Amino acid sequence: MKTSEFYFNLPSELIAQKPSDKRGESRLLILDKDTGKLHHNNITDFPMLIEDDTLIVVNNSRVRKARIYGKSINGGKVEFLLLKKISSNSWETMVSKRKKQSEGKEFLFPAGVRGTITANSEEKTIISFSSEINDEWLDSYGHMPLPPYIKREDTQEDIDRYQTVYAKNTGSVAAPTAGLHFTEDILSQLEHRNIEVVSVTLHVGPGTFIPVRTDNVEDHIMHREEYEISKDTAKRINRARRAGRKILAVGTTSVRTIESAWDMVSESILPGKGSTDIYIYPGYNFRVTDHLLTNFHTPDSSLILLVSAFAGKDNISRAYTEAISHKYRFFSYGDAMLIK
């Protein structure tokens, strides 16, 4: 299967550079994956569009203000994206102009903090700081890690809007964007309908933005991400499946979590912590997910491969063509798609 089959031309003006004026006002394209039929709607109607007894799975990971800027000795500004804490003073990081950054190079950060690159290779870059860099420090001096296709600096608005209303566990460097559409009112309507909503945690890594660069889809190596499922959530999902109820995943990260936690022997979701590099592309057999709420994804990405696996390549191609012709907004701050 060729990666080029999942490329499409997207007018740059359809790449959402900022959120909608008000959370919960995005458009919603509905795709019936069995018939291929498409319907246009609005996310405000989402609570009334799903079946009775549906169980909804959301990813409650919270985005860390993980982008920081340091000054080199010669005064140059260098961007760091903190990925994973190794110790109180050291982080695995991505750094701009990586090949120009050598081991031992020092940088000055806000509040008098100094940082030194202690390892730098294609596999991993590590920076050690003169004092502890924790979430409290990052909340004061860090920036929201907006994706590279948003061509602007982060603002105060992004602190709220690039975070789901149910965000809880800090650890992502990218938002689980399908959940950005949910409002307290939408959650209240779901509760009023007795629709069960459960949370999992998958900390989204930078690999979500990395295109599939191999010629063949099957040759791509997926990034690894950490997840956790509570005993209560696993119990609720397993109970719903045994009762024949539909499972609706909010976002591809929720899909990857529940599909990764599925145990073939017990035929159930296993609770606990884990890490996953699950790679879902056409031909994959979904074991847990019945419906999917998602955004519109980038060409040649693992995300468009996942939705193509879920709904069928031709259905997704037709839906994206429809979305482009109707000027839907694409990517993280864009509109939504419900696949039923």
N, C-alpha and C positions, 0 to 999 in steps of 0.2 A: 504494500500500500504506500503510495507516494505522498509525501508531506505536501507537495504542491497542490494536491487535490483539495486541500483545506484552506487555500488562499482565496481572498476576495479583495476587491478594490473598495476602499472606504474613503469617501470625501473627508478631508481633514476637519471641515467645519462640523461634522457630526461627532467628533471626539469631545465629550463633555469636559470643559475646562474648569467648571465649578458646579456645585450642587444645584438642584432646583431651588427656586425662591423659598419654598417651604418644604420641609421633610414630609414625605407621603403624598406628594402631588405628581409623581412620575407616571408616565404612560405604561401600559401593560399590554404586551402582545401575547395572546394565548394560542398555543399550538396543541392540537390533538394529535398525539404521536401515532395513533392507530389509523386515523383517516387522513392526516395531513392538513386538515382544515385549520384556518387561521381566523382569529377574531381580535378586534381592537377594543381595548378597555382602559381602565385606570387602576392604579394600585389601591386606591381608596375602596374599590369594590372587592378586593381580594378576600376578605372574610366571608363574603357571600358566594364566592365562586368555587369553593372547595366542598367536597362531599361531607355529609355528616359522618362522625366517628373517625375522621382523618386524624392521624397523629403527626404533628409538625416537629421537625428537628432543626434547631438553630445552633449556630456556633457562637458561643459567648466569649470568645477570645477578645481581649482588649488591645488596641494598637498602642505600642510604646512610642514615645517621642524619641525615636532611635537615631534620627539624623542630627549629627553635630558637626560644627565647623571648627577647624583648628588653623592656626597660623604657623607657618614654618619659620625658621630662623631668618630667612630672607624676606619674610612678610607675605609670602604667597598664601592664598586661602585654599584649604583642602577640605573636601567633604568626606565624612566617615558615616557609614551606616552600621550601627552596632547590632550584630546578629544574635550572639549567644554569649552569656556571661560564663567565663571560665573560672575566675576567682573573684574576690572582692575588688581587685584592681585591674583585672585583665579581661578583655573581650575579644571574641572573634569578630572580625569586621570586614566590610567592603570599603575600599578607599578609592577615591577618584584618581585617575592617572596612576594606577597601581604600579606600572612598570618603572615609573620614575621615583617610587618610594622605596628606599633601601632600609635594611635592618639597621637599627641604631639611630634613625632619623627622629628628631624631636619636634614636637608641636606644642603650641600654647593654646589652651582652651579657656572658656569663661571661668571666672572665680579663681583665677590663678592656678588652675590645674594644668599640669604638664603631662604629655603623653609621649611614649617612645614605641616605635614599631619594633617588636621583638622577633617577628617571623613574617616573611612575605614570600609567597609562592603562588602558583596558579591554583593550588588546592586550598590554601588558607592564608589569611593575613591576621596577625594578632597584634593588638596594641595594649601596652601596659601603662596605667596612669599613676600619678603621684599620690592620689588619694582615691577612695572608693567612689565609683560611679554607679549610683543606684537610681531607682525610678524617681525618687524625690529630687535628685540632682537633675535628671533628664526632664522632669516636669518643669523645672525652672529655666533650663538652658537648652534643652533639645528642641527639635522641630518635628512636626508630623511628616512621616516619610511618604509623601505623595508619589505616585508612580511616575515613571519617566515620560509618559505621554501627556502628562499635565504640565504644560509649559509655563509655569509661574512658581513663585515662592509660596510657601504655606502662609496662611493668615490666621487670625484669631477665630474666624468662622470654621476653619478646618478642624480645630480642636474638638468641636462639637459634631460637625457633620461627617467627618471621616471616622466616625465611631458609631456603632449601633447603640440603640437606646437600652439594650440589655447587656452591653459589654461588661464583663466582670473580671476575668483572669488575664492579667497583662502578660504579653509575650509576642504579639504579632508585629511584623514590620510592614504589613499591608492589611487593609481592612477586608473582612469577609463581606464583600460589597453587596450581595443580594439582601443582606439584613439591614443595609442602610435605609431601605425603603420603609421599614416598619416604624410605626409611631405608637405611643402609648394608647391612642384611640383604637388603632388596629388591633393591638393586643387585647384591649378591653372588649372589643366586639367578638374576638375569637373566644374569649372567656365566657361571654354572654351566650355563645352558641355551644358551650361545653366542648369546644375543640381543645384537645390536650396539646400543650406545647412543652417540649423537653429540650434541655441544653446539653451539648457536648462541647468540648474545648479542643480546637486544633489551632496551634500557633502558626500563622501563615508566614512563610519564608519568602525571600526575594525570588526564588525559583518560579513563583507564579507569573512573573513578567518575562521569563526567559523563553524565547521562541524555540520551537523544535527545529534544530539546525541540521539534522540528518536528512539525507535524501529519502530514506525509507522511514516511515512512522515507527516501525518496530525497533529501530536501532537507537532511538532516543533513550537516555538514562534519566529517570525521574529524580527530582530532589527529594530529600527526606525531611519530614516534619513531625513534631511531637504532638501527641493527642492524649486526651483523658476522657473517660466515660465513667460516670458515677454508677454505683450499684442500682440506685433508684432509676436512673435513666435507662440503663440496660434492661431492668425489670419491666419498665413501661413499654419499651419498644418490643421486647419479646412477647409480652402479653398481647399487644396490639396485633402482631403478626399472627400469633396463634388463633386470634379471633377473626382473622381475615380482613382486618382494617387496613386502610391505605396509609402508607408512610410517605409524607411529603418532606423532602429535604430543602432547606433554605440555603442555597448556595452550593457550589462545587466542593467547598471544604467540608460541609456537613456530609455530602455524599461520600467523599474519600474517607471520612472518619468511620461512618457506620459500615461501609463496605469492607474496610480494613479490619474492623473488630468482629466481623462475622466468622464464626467457628463452624467449619464444615461437619465436624464430628457431632457436636451437640445441636447443630442447626439453631444457633442462637447468637445474640450479641454478647460478647464477653466484656465485663466491666474492667476498669483499671487503666493504668498508663501504658503507653506504647509509642512507637514511632513507625511511620509508614512512608514508603516510597511507591505506593500503589500507582500504577500507570494504567489509566482507563482509556481505551481507544476502541473504535468499531470492532465488534466481535466479542467484547466483554459481556459476561452474563451477570446482570444485576441481581443480587440476592436479597436486598433489603429495600431499595428505593423504588417507589411507585410513581411519585410525582416530583417535579423539581421547579423551584422558583430560582431564577438566575438572571444575571445581567447579560449584555451582549459582549462577546469576547473578541480578543485580537486574532487576526489571521495567523495561521501556522502555529498556534499555541496548543499546549496540552489541554487547555480548558475547552477550546472549540472541539478538540478530539473527544473529550468527555461528553459534551452535550450531543455530539454526533453519534456517539455510541449509545446514548440514552434514547434519542428520538429518531435516529436514522439520518445518515448523511444527506440524502436528498431533501428530507423534511427541513433540516437545519439550513441548507443552502437556499431553499425557497423562502423560509421564514426570514433569513437575513436580507435577502433581496427585497422582500416586502418591507422590512424595517427601514432599509436604506431609502426606498422610494417614498416612504411616508415620513422620512426625516426623524426617525427615532434617534435619541442620544445614546452614544456607545460608551462602553467601558465603565470604570469605577463609579463615576458620578452620573452615569447614564440611566436610561430607562430599564424596565424589567421585562422578563419573559417567563410565562408560566407554561410548563410542559406537562400535559395531563395524559 
